[in-house]
Amino acid sequence: MICLLFIYASLLSPAYGLVDGLYSSEEDVVVLNNETFPITILNTKPDNKVWAVQFYNSWCGHCKHFAPTWKAMATEFKDLNDIIGFAAIDCSQKSNLQICRQFDISMYPTLKIFPPIYNSTRSNSCVELHSQSPPLIMKKIFQVLADFPTQSWPNIKPLQKIEDIWLEKKDAHKHILLIFENEDSNLGPEVMLDVRKFQNVLLRRMLQNDVSKFGISKFPSLYQVNKDSTYTFLAVGDSNSEDTTDSRRFFVKVIHSLTGDLMNVPTIDVKKDSHILNGDITNEQKVQHKLNSTKVTMQDLESALHYSLRQEVAIMKTIEGERLTALREYIHILVKYFPGRKPVLGFLRHVYNMLSNLDKTSLTGEEWLEKIDQAQDADNYLPSVILWESCQGSSPHYRGYPCGMWTLFHVLTVESYLQHQRARPNDPGNPQEVLLAIKGYMKYFFGCHECSNNFLAMAETIPNEVTSWKEEVLWLWSAHNKANKRLHKDVSEDPEHPKIQFPPESLCPVCQKLSQSDQGVTLSWDSEKVLEFLLNFYSEQSIIFSIHLMSGDEDSISTVPSNQGELDWWEKKQKKEDLKQIWQIKEQRKLRKKESKRSVEDTYNSRVRYTGSPGFLSSWGLTQLDLSVCIIFYLFSTMIILFLYHHFIARRRLISCKPTKNSP
């Protein structure tokens, strides 16, 4: 089995990991990975920049929505890249799992701000953002800049008293300026950072509540402080817009006209490409082949299981309480209802037994990975491969894992229905069992925060709407169609696979019927026909097995596309990652053998200590067998010596004492 896994890992060497994810090195967002993250973010110098880092997942629709905003912010503030950096790391890549787990990333996108000197022991050293509004993000970044000042940065904290500005004045400062703004404005810090290289300017800011007594009535406004402590009005900005770009540009232009500094005028990108502002993404090269997406394949189901267990669950920093209960229930319904191959079902049973007999109340993500690896053997395993067939999208950012999980959920509800119809028709059981387990998984493990919230909102109706196994199947079908309707024409929709109401007429001509209403004749779903279709479409008998799965030969997969740029982000597994997991299993077996041998040796040594003679054997490197041979050889040699002594010495004495004929 290990040999097969090794060959399989070699064939799939390019098929895991993501080349660019949602960001590329050609853009203003810095793309991080497990190697560059510590160097760039954690091991920094005191005069380094503040980093705003987005932890995202390539398949997450909400992350795709937010990507244009993050790119636009990085572009808008690229002239401040010596002070503020925008970065992103893809948590869907297995190689980045440890970093994402370290910072307890469970929902995407998650935004964190790292100060110039990151210190994991200080609670305020890493700030998590709970908003994706650009003004609020920048406000939080400016707060971190103010809380962790360095000598090379402008002091962006607001003044409490106007006279305090003279404490900072230096001989080089020819122009003393003040920006008066309200508490929610980011204009002051932005302009202060823009003109930080103007050597002859001292610019500070004050908030509206602190200057009302001085008769300042227009905000935001720019004033010059004269040597006689009088003030000269210079400019006023737009107070009716959250977008400070125009006011920022105007204030910088006014300050430039005062100083005449032509060398340090910043470039403020006011206009962005329309496709970025509108959240559109560029058209990518379409995949040359197009798989049949109207079939359920075992390869898709196993790929979804692999990513679910080895990435989504494993990325959790701690699994305890309700999260641990949800994981146990999720594995339980997989054991009961997943119509998988024998090795996969055996693996799932081992994992469920492990969770049921767990001798502690929590697991770390790393411990979870170790335990499910230990649950594998030659006959029970989950293939370490991500290969999408029916769920393959037209480009790496479409379909894949979300499609695989929806398919898996449908298969589980259908199998639950069929099992109770065949074997337990009179068993009331709990027809909500599968849906509640799915709800628990979506709540605690599914990485897309927006997707999870939408599903949980729909799941509120489960207690009232699901009272039978039939309703369980139909509820999930209806929920999936609601999600498709919501995401139709969304940025996350695959243009080659539009999100339609399922099943379409081409698959089930009788699933819709004409209905008469006050609004005329309309089409509506025939629930009985839909149920009949779902029971057939997602049944075990309808699942397509790839040739390599039918033969049990996982290493025979050879359908990896030749263009590596088109590979799915879960498919691009690096060879070293596969080999690492394979060798971990081998090392675990070696360790168990060593421990067993050590146990035998310890037992023997304890007996030797009891007899009081461990020193001689251990010091000369002798075993008990060696000692026995030595004793036998010693006895045998002694017998030979005694025989020779008797033959030559003792016999000669007897002869010398014998009387001769001439003796008297």
Residue pairs with C-beta under 8 A, 6 or more apart in sequence:
1 378
1 381
2 582
2 585
2 586
4 553
4 554
4 555
5 384
5 554
5 555
5 578
5 582
6 579
6 582
7 555
8 383
8 385
8 554
8 555
8 557
8 578
9 384
9 575
9 578
9 579
9 582
10 575
11 555
11 557
11 558
11 560
12 385
12 387
12 557
12 560
12 571
12 573
12 575
12 578
13 573
13 574
13 575
13 578
14 560
14 564
14 567
14 572
14 573
14 574
15 385
15 386
15 387
15 560
15 567
15 571
15 572
15 573
16 93
16 94
16 386
16 570
16 571
16 572
16 573
16 574
16 577
16 578
17 93
17 94
17 95
17 569
17 572
17 573
17 574
17 577
18 58
18 90
18 92
18 93
18 396
18 569
18 572
19 564
19 565
19 567
19 572
20 31
21 31
21 56
21 58
21 88
21 90
21 92
21 93
21 569
22 56
22 58
22 63
22 64
22 67
22 88
22 90
22 397
23 29
23 31
23 67
23 70
23 71
23 88
24 31
25 31
27 71
27 74
27 75
28 71
28 74
28 75
28 78
28 81
28 86
29 54
29 70
29 71
29 74
29 86
29 87
29 88
30 40
30 85
30 86
30 87
30 88
31 87
31 88
31 89
32 40
32 41
32 53
32 87
32 88
32 89
33 89
33 90
33 93
33 95
33 96
34 95
34 96
34 98
34 99
37 89
37 96
37 99
38 99
40 51
40 85
40 87
41 51
41 53
41 87
41 114
41 118
42 114
42 118
44 114
44 116
44 117
44 118
45 116
45 117
46 116
46 117
46 150
47 116
47 150
47 151
47 152
48 116
48 117
49 81
49 82
49 83
49 84
49 85
49 116
50 83
50 84
50 85
50 113
50 114
50 115
50 116
50 141
50 144
50 145
50 148
51 84
51 85
51 86
51 87
51 113
51 114
52 84
52 85
52 86
52 87
52 111
52 112
52 113
52 137
52 141
53 87
53 88
53 89
53 111
53 112
53 113
53 114
54 66
54 70
54 86
54 87
54 88
54 89
54 109
54 110
54 111
55 88
55 89
55 91
55 100
55 103
55 105
55 108
55 109
55 110
55 111
55 112
56 63
56 66
56 67
56 88
56 89
56 90
56 91
56 108
56 109
56 110
57 63
57 90
57 91
57 92
57 108
57 109
57 447
57 448
58 90
58 92
58 396
58 397
58 569
59 92
59 397
59 400
59 401
59 402
59 448
59 569
60 108
60 109
60 447
60 448
60 449
60 450
60 451
61 402
61 448
61 450
61 451
61 487
61 490
61 491
61 492
62 108
62 109
62 448
62 449
62 450
62 451
63 108
63 109
63 448
64 281
64 397
64 491
64 492
65 279
65 450
65 490
65 491
65 492
66 109
66 132
67 281
68 275
68 276
68 277
68 278
68 279
68 280
68 281
69 132
69 134
69 279
70 86
70 88
71 276
72 134
72 272
72 276
72 277
73 86
73 134
73 137
73 138
74 86
75 269
75 272
75 276
76 245
76 268
76 269
76 272
77 84
77 86
77 138
78 269
79 194
79 266
79 267
79 268
80 193
80 194
83 145
83 153
83 193
83 196
84 141
84 145
84 193
89 96
89 99
89 100
90 96
90 569
91 97
91 100
91 105
91 108
91 315
91 447
92 311
92 401
92 447
92 569
92 570
93 569
94 310
94 311
94 573
94 577
95 574
95 577
97 311
97 314
97 315
97 365
100 315
101 314
101 315
101 316
101 317
101 365
101 366
102 317
103 110
103 112
103 126
104 316
104 317
104 318
105 315
106 315
106 316
106 317
106 444
106 445
106 447
107 447
107 448
107 449
107 452
108 447
108 448
108 449
109 132
109 449
110 128
111 128
111 129
111 132
111 137
112 126
112 127
112 128
112 129
113 126
113 127
113 128
113 129
113 140
113 141
113 144
114 125
114 126
115 125
115 126
115 144
115 147
115 148
116 148
116 150
117 125
117 148
118 125
118 126
119 125
120 126
124 147
127 140
127 143
127 144
129 136
129 137
129 140
131 137
131 140
135 184
135 186
135 242
135 244
138 186
138 189
138 190
139 184
139 186
142 156
142 186
142 189
145 153
145 156
145 189
146 156
146 157
149 155
149 157
153 196
154 192
154 193
154 196
154 203
155 168
155 204
156 188
156 189
156 192
156 193
156 205
158 188
158 204
158 205
158 206
158 207
158 210
159 165
159 178
159 204
159 205
159 206
159 210
160 210
161 210
162 178
162 206
162 211
162 214
162 225
163 229
165 176
165 178
165 202
165 204
165 225
168 202
168 204
169 176
169 202
170 202
172 199
172 200
173 200
173 201
173 202
174 200
174 201
174 259
175 200
175 201
175 202
175 224
175 255
175 258
175 259
176 202
176 224
176 225
176 226
177 201
177 202
177 203
177 204
177 222
177 223
177 224
177 225
177 234
177 255
178 203
178 204
178 205
178 206
178 222
178 223
178 224
178 225
178 231
179 187
179 188
179 191
179 192
179 203
179 204
179 205
179 206
179 220
179 221
179 222
179 223
179 251
180 205
180 206
180 207
180 208
180 211
180 216
180 218
180 219
180 220
180 221
180 223
181 187
181 188
181 205
181 206
181 207
181 208
181 219
181 220
181 221
182 207
182 208
182 219
182 220
182 239
183 207
183 208
183 209
185 219
185 220
185 244
186 244
187 220
187 237
187 244
187 247
187 248
187 251
188 205
188 220
189 205
190 244
190 248
191 203
191 248
191 251
191 252
191 255
192 203
192 204
192 205
194 248
194 252
194 266
194 268
195 201
195 203
195 252
195 255
195 264
195 266
197 261
197 263
197 264
198 255
198 256
198 259
198 261
198 264
199 261
200 259
200 261
201 255
201 258
201 259
203 255
208 216
208 219
214 231
216 223
218 236
218 239
219 239
220 236
220 237
220 239
220 247
220 251
221 233
221 234
221 235
221 236
221 237
222 233
222 234
222 235
222 236
222 237
222 251
222 254
222 255
223 231
223 232
223 233
223 234
224 231
224 232
224 234
224 258
225 231
226 232
234 254
234 258
235 250
235 251
235 254
237 244
237 246
237 247
237 250
237 251
238 246
238 247
245 268
245 270
246 270
248 268
249 268
249 270
252 265
252 266
252 268
256 265
275 281
275 282
279 491
280 491
281 397
281 491
284 395
284 396
284 397
285 395
285 565
285 566
286 394
286 395
286 496
287 392
287 393
287 394
287 395
287 561
287 566
288 561
290 394
290 496
291 389
291 390
291 392
292 390
293 390
293 391
293 392
293 497
294 390
294 507
295 390
295 542
295 544
296 390
296 407
296 411
296 537
296 538
296 542
296 543
296 544
297 389
297 390
297 543
297 544
297 545
297 546
298 340
298 341
298 543
298 544
298 545
298 546
298 549
299 387
299 388
299 389
299 546
299 549
300 388
300 389
300 390
300 391
300 403
300 404
300 407
301 338
301 340
301 404
301 407
301 408
301 411
301 543
302 340
302 344
302 382
302 383
302 385
302 549
303 385
303 386
303 387
303 388
303 391
303 401
303 404
303 570
304 391
304 401
304 404
304 405
304 407
304 408
305 334
305 338
305 344
305 382
305 408
306 382
306 383
306 384
306 385
306 386
307 386
307 401
307 404
307 570
308 405
308 408
308 441
308 445
309 351
309 372
309 382
310 369
310 372
310 384
312 445
312 446
312 447
313 319
313 327
313 365
313 368
313 445
314 365
314 366
314 368
314 369
315 365
315 447
316 323
316 364
316 365
316 368
316 445
317 364
317 365
318 362
318 363
318 364
318 365
319 327
319 362
319 363
319 364
319 365
319 368
320 361
320 362
320 363
321 361
321 362
322 440
322 444
323 444
323 445
324 355
324 361
324 362
324 363
325 440
326 437
326 440
326 441
326 443
326 444
326 445
327 355
327 440
327 441
327 444
327 445
328 352
328 355
328 356
329 436
329 437
329 440
330 437
330 438
330 440
330 441
330 445
331 348
331 351
331 352
331 355
332 352
332 437
333 412
333 416
333 433
333 434
333 437
333 438
334 348
334 352
334 412
335 345
335 348
335 349
335 352
336 416
336 419
337 411
337 412
337 415
337 416
337 419
337 434
338 344
338 345
338 348
338 408
338 411
338 412
338 415
339 411
339 415
339 540
339 543
340 348
341 549
341 552
342 379
343 379
343 380
343 381
343 382
343 552
344 381
344 382
344 383
346 379
346 380
346 381
347 372
347 375
347 376
347 380
347 381
347 382
348 382
349 380
350 375
350 376
350 380
351 371
351 372
351 375
354 371
354 372
354 375
363 371
372 382
373 581
373 584
373 585
373 588
374 588
376 382
376 585
383 554
384 573
384 578
384 581
385 554
385 557
385 573
386 568
386 570
386 571
386 573
387 557
387 559
387 571
388 399
388 400
388 403
388 404
388 568
388 570
388 571
389 544
389 546
390 403
390 407
390 544
391 399
391 400
391 401
391 403
391 404
391 407
392 399
392 400
392 568
393 399
393 400
393 403
393 494
393 496
393 497
393 568
394 494
394 495
394 496
394 497
395 494
395 566
396 566
396 567
396 568
396 569
397 569
398 492
398 493
398 494
398 496
398 497
399 494
399 497
400 568
400 569
400 570
401 570
402 448
402 451
405 446
406 480
407 538
409 434
409 438
409 476
410 476
410 477
410 480
410 534
410 538
411 538
411 543
412 434
412 438
413 434
413 435
413 472
413 473
413 476
413 538
414 473
414 534
414 535
414 538
414 539
415 538
415 539
415 540
416 431
416 433
416 434
416 469
416 472
417 469
417 470
417 472
417 473
417 535
418 535
418 539
418 540
420 427
420 429
420 469
421 469
431 466
431 467
431 468
431 469
431 471
431 472
432 462
432 463
432 466
432 472
434 472
435 459
435 462
435 466
435 472
435 475
435 476
436 462
438 476
439 455
439 456
439 459
439 462
442 451
442 452
442 455
442 456
442 459
443 452
443 456
446 452
446 455
454 483
454 486
455 479
455 483
458 479
458 482
459 479
461 475
462 475
465 471
465 475
466 472
466 475
470 531
473 531
473 534
473 535
474 527
474 530
474 531
474 534
477 502
477 530
477 534
480 502
481 501
481 502
483 499
484 499
484 500
484 501
484 502
485 499
485 501
487 493
487 499
488 498
488 499
488 500
490 499
493 499
503 511
503 530
503 533
503 537
505 511
505 512
507 533
507 537
508 529
508 530
508 533
510 526
510 529
511 525
511 526
511 529
511 530
511 533
512 523
512 524
512 525
512 526
513 523
513 524
513 525
513 526
513 529
514 521
514 522
514 523
514 524
515 521
515 522
515 523
515 524
536 542
546 557
547 556
548 554
548 555
548 556
548 557
560 567
560 571
561 567
564 572
604 624
605 614
608 614
608 617
616 622
617 623
617 624
617 627
622 630
